[in-house]
Amino acid sequence: MIEYKLGVVGVGHMGEAILRGVVESRCLPHNSIVAYDPVRKREQVLAMEFGILCAENNTIPGACPHVLLAVKPQVMNEVLEEIRPVVREDATVISIAAGITTSFIDERLGGKGHIVRVMPNTPMTVGAGVAAVAGGPRATPEDVHWTQRLFASSGLAVVMDESLMDVVTGLSGSGPAYLFFLVEAMVAAAVAEGMDPDVAEMLATQTCIGAGKLLSKTKERPEELRAAVATPGGTTERAMNALDDAGVKDSFIAAVRAAAQRSRELGK
């Protein structure tokens, strides 16, 4: 019988992104991974594009030495009940479900497994994601390191305390949507000024990519970089004044905190 190293329960879009990074970076051999997803089309992608074996249900992935729970929070309880009989006592059980605590998983698995919680984001699909990793019940430094290495194959993986995971969800987990929202607004403004929509989107997108790289490469604080663009009496200063008058900064702060609060609610 083949000894699989990683079993993926549920897969979904995020699980597929993680597996893409794992296989393409050769973090794990494709034939050491087994997965189950109820969506037939996604299973076909896993099998044909990545060479990953797809099981008929969650019990084979759930019996692996490393188990990735890539399911939505709303179905986590049901999935844990399904795999509980087959989960190994010493398995590393990794969850990416927003709001679901390691104690919740631990209770429903009856104290089995070394529990690790991760909050990734969607840019993992292009190898530029960020994931926060937190060890839970019985998780050893080796469990946490193994998980960090797994997610680092698709971007940046940072270890932190679980008490901050809801904040991470509001910041980087939901964060890509905030940037997409900003690009939408920038494009709408340019179109209102007479620019072609496709050209406006291209310019706005590249501006965000370039600004992100500048922030990453220079290591300067965002306040300093913003001040360097907004010269006194210039166009950017006028724009920033308009944003301040509209309370945009406070609105973004409220948005991040609202997402963090929703994450806490999902865990109850």
N, C-alpha and C positions, 0 to 999 in steps of 0.2 A: 504493500500500500504506500502511495506517495505521501511524504511528510511535508505538508504545506507550512510555510513560515508565517504567512499573513492571510487571514480570512477577513473579507470585507462584507459586512452585513448591510444590505439596503442600497449601497452605492450612491444613487442619485447624481445630480450634476457635480456637486462638490467632491463626492467620492471618486467620480470619473476623473476630475481634474487632478486629484491627489495621485491616483494610479498612473495617470499620464506622466507626471513628474517622476514618480518612482521608477517606472519602466524606462523612460527615455534617459534618465540620469544613471541608470543601472545601479540604483540604490539596492534593489532586490531583483533577482532573476524573475522573468515573467512566469516561469513554470513553478515558482515557489508561492504563487498567489492564487487563491480561489475566492470567488465572489458570488453573491446572489443578489439579483434585483428583479422585482416583479415586472419591470418594463422590458419586454422582449427586445425592442430595438436597441436599448442600451447594452443588453447582454451581447448582442451581435457585434456591437462596436468593441466591447472588451475582448471578445474572442478573436475577431478578425483583425482588428488594428493593433492590439497589444499582446495577443496570444495568451490571454488569461483564461483559465478554466472557469466556467460558470456552473454552479451547483443548482440542484432542483429546488432547494429551500435553504433556510439559514442555518441548519444544523451542522453542515460540514464546515462552513466558514466559522461558525461559533465554537467549534472544537479545536481551532488552531492555537498555537502558542502565543500569537499576537492577533487580536481581534479588533478591527476598526468598525465602530458603530456609526455608519454614515446615514442615519435615518432622521426624519423630522422629529422635533420634540413631541408632537402630538401622538406619535405612534411608538414612542420609546418604551412605554410600559408594556405594550403588547409584544414587542420584539424581545425584550428582556425575559419575559415569561416563556417565550418560545425557545430561547437558547440556554436558559438556566440549567437544564439537565445536562447539557453537553459541555459547558464552559469548564475549563481546567482550573484547579485550585491556584496554580501558579501562572495562569495566562495573564499577559498584559492586555487589558481591556481599555481601548481608546475611544472616547466619544467626542464627536464634533457637533452635537446637538446644542443649539443655543438655549441657555437657561437651565439645562439639566445638570444638577450637581453630581459630584462623585459619590456623595452619600446616598443620593437617590438610587443610583446604579448599584451601589454596594448592597443596599437593603434588598433590592429586587433580585439580585443574584445570590442572595443568601450568604454573603461574606466570601464569595469566591472571586478570584482574580485580583490582579494589581491594577487599580483604577487610575486612569490618566484622562484629564479633560483638555480639549484643544478648541480654540476658536480661530478658524482660518477665514480667509476672505476670497472672493471670486477671482481676483487677478492671479490666483494660483493656476488658473486655466492657461495662462500664457507664461508661466514660470516666474511671475513677479509678485507673488502673494506675500502675505505676512500672517503668521500664526503664533498665538500665545499658547504655551504649554504649561499645564499645572498638574503636579502629582497629587493623587488622592490616597484613599485607604490602601495600605500595604505597598504602594508604589515605591520602588527603590530608585536610587540615582541612575542605575542602569536602565530601568524602565523609562524614566524621563528622558535620558540621553538617546535611547533607541527611538523614541517617539519624535524627539527634536530632529534627529537625523532624517527620519522619514519625511517630515514636513519641510525640512530645509531643501529637499530635492526640488521643491516648487517655489522657492523664494526664501524669505527670512523667517526663522523660527526662534522665538524668545521664551525663555522660561520665567514664569512669575507665579506669585501666590494665587490660589484659587479665589481668594476674596476680591480680587480685581477683575475677574473674568467677565462679569456683567458690564463693567466699564469698557473693557476691551471690545465686547460685542457692540456697544454703542459707538466706539471710536473707529476701530479698524474693520470690525466685522461688517457693520452697516456703512462704513466710510465711503466705499466706492460709489454708493448711490448718491452721496452728497456731491461728489465731484461730477457725476453724470448730470445731476440736477443743475450744477453751475454751468456746465457746458451747454445744456439746453437753453439756459437764460442768456448766455453770451451769444449764441447763434440767433436766438429770437431778436435780440437787440440789433445785431448786424443786419438781419433781414429787414427789420423795420427801417433801417437806414439805407436800404436799397441793394444790399449785397446778395449774391446768389447763395441759396441755402447750403449747397454742397461745398462751396468755397468757404463759407462761414464756418461750417463744421470742421473742415480740414484745418483752418487756421486756429480755431478754438482748441481742438484736440492737440495739435502740435504745441500750442502755447502751454497747455497743462503738462504735457510730457516734458517739455524743456524746463519749465519752472520746477517740476519735481526733481529732475536731474540736477539742476542748479542747487536746490536745497540740500540734496543728498551729497553732492560732491564738495561743495564749499564748506560745509559744516557750520555755516553761519546761521544765526537764529532767524526765524521767519520775519520777525519784526525788523531786523536789520536789512534783510533783502527787500522787504516792502518799502522801507524808507529810502533805499537806494534808487528805486524806480520812481517814487513819488516826490519829484523835485518841487520845491516851493513855487506856488503859482502856476503849476503845470497841469496837464490833462489828467494825469493819474491822481493828483491831489484832489482835483474836482470830483473824480469818480469815487475816491475813498470817502470824501465828505458826503456824497449822496448815499453811500452804503451806511455810513454812521447815522445819518439822519433817518434812514429807514429801519434802523435797529437790526441790521443783518447779523452782526456778530452775536448779539444776544439771542437771536433766533437760532443760530447754529448751535450755540451752547445749550439752549433748551432742547434742540433736536437730539443731540448726543445723549443728554441726560434722560430724555423720554425713551430712547432706544434701550438704554441701560436699565431703566425701570421695567420696561416690558420684558427684558431678559430675566429679571428677578421674578416677575410674575409667572413666566413660563416654567420656572423651577419649583413652583409651589404645588 
